[in-house]
Every structure is written in structure tokens, then in C-alpha cells.
């Protein structure tokens, strides 16, 4: 795929590569052996871009104070082996990296949203999986006639683990909906029961419980920006991995 802006090769300056050498030359072998080398490189890139984020001191302070309170309500500094300063540095990376991403790709958000809207829409439905086609139609007509509810039929006759929850598949992005149900769900109205449909080697009944059409709000914007950032970081890490394949960390700035 083509490189995303900013160009990863141009972003990987000699100064950055020198910084990488100084920070990780003594632990690179251990990180490789532990299978953490690429993860470390990815975090290093994320941390580097977070340092370039442009935001006011007041906004940064408010965000970090909120994140610190949330973190400390669930965790312990001593157990995490972190100082207060190290914790704030750690918590800063995520929101600062997203802020940097907005500076890079904010102008593309509307196009990204239109391209990904199908994947961002969320839905919840109920599902009954059955073996027999004729029995599937029998259950369908019994539900339509009010002789049983969808939930009870799922518990009594459903095959999958979802039967325990009355066939409920919880609210989730359509892109993550199992069994290829997304196209069907998009055609259903709220509360509508589908006729028996082929599903793998069996059949299924589906009833749409909830459909949340994605809107380009702050949460969706941050989801889109996070995805762009992940793709970009993957490209940078691939370049670093190629550079590092035949050299050690000590010679990084000489080989770039």
C-alpha cells in the first residue's frame, strides 16, 4: 500500500534513529528474545509523535489530571513500579498521539468516515441457530403467531452459546458481527423477524434489537484517527525492522 503522510522515511530522521540507539542499545537483544521488539518499536514511534502534539498547557493539564484520577482509582503506583512523573508521562502518550493524528489527518476525517461508515454502524440482534430447515420454519411461524417468544425459542431450541442469553448478540460494530450477519441486519427493521436463512450447514432466525447509525462525533473521529495512526505506525515499524534486520542498534544512524 502507498505510504501515508507524513512520509515515514522523512519522519525517521537521523536524530530520531540516534535517540532510538541511545534508549534501547542495552536491551535490544533481550527484547528480541522476549518477542517484544516490534511492540517496543511501535510504542517508541507512538511516544515520539506524542511529543510533537500541539495543545495548550491548560488543556494538557486537565486531561492528565482526569486520566490520573481514573488510573489511580483502579491501580496502585507502587505495584506498577511507577513514579508519579512516570505515570503522567505514560498517560500522556495516548491522548497526545491522537492529538498529533488530528493535526496530520483531521482534514480527511469526513472522507474516512464515509469510507468506513458501514463498519462503524453498531447493532444488536437475537439469533437462533438450528439444524433443520422445516423445524426452522415451524419455530418461525410459532414466534410470528405469538405462541412463544424469540428469547424462549432460542433457549429451548438454539444451538449456539448465545442461546443462554435468549439468542442475544450484544451491541457491536457491524464489521464485528459474527456469522456474516451484517448484510442481513442492515435490511431488517427494528423488531423485525427474518425468515429462516441458510447459515453454514444449518439455518437461522434473526431479530433486530437495536441499530445505532454512526455519526461523525468526537468518539468516531478518534476511532478513525486511531486507525490511521495504527496504519502509519505499522509502516514506520516495517521500515525500522528492515533497517534493523542486518545491523545492530548501535549502528542505526549510520545505516539509515
Buried (B, 14 or more C-beta within 10 A) or exposed (E): EEBBEEEBEEBBEEEBBBBBBEBBBEEBEEBEEEEEBBEBBBBBBBBBBBEEBEBEEEEBEEBBEEBBEEBEEEEEEEEEEBEEEEBBBBBBBBBBBBBBBBBBBEEBBEEBBEEBBBBBBBBBBBBBBBEEEEEBBBBBEBBEEEEBBBBBBBBEBBBBEBBEBBBBBEEEBBEEBEBEBBEBBBEBEEEEBBEBEEBEEBBBBBBBBEBEEBEBEEEBBBBBBBBBBEEBBBBBBEBBEEBBEEEEBEBBBEEB
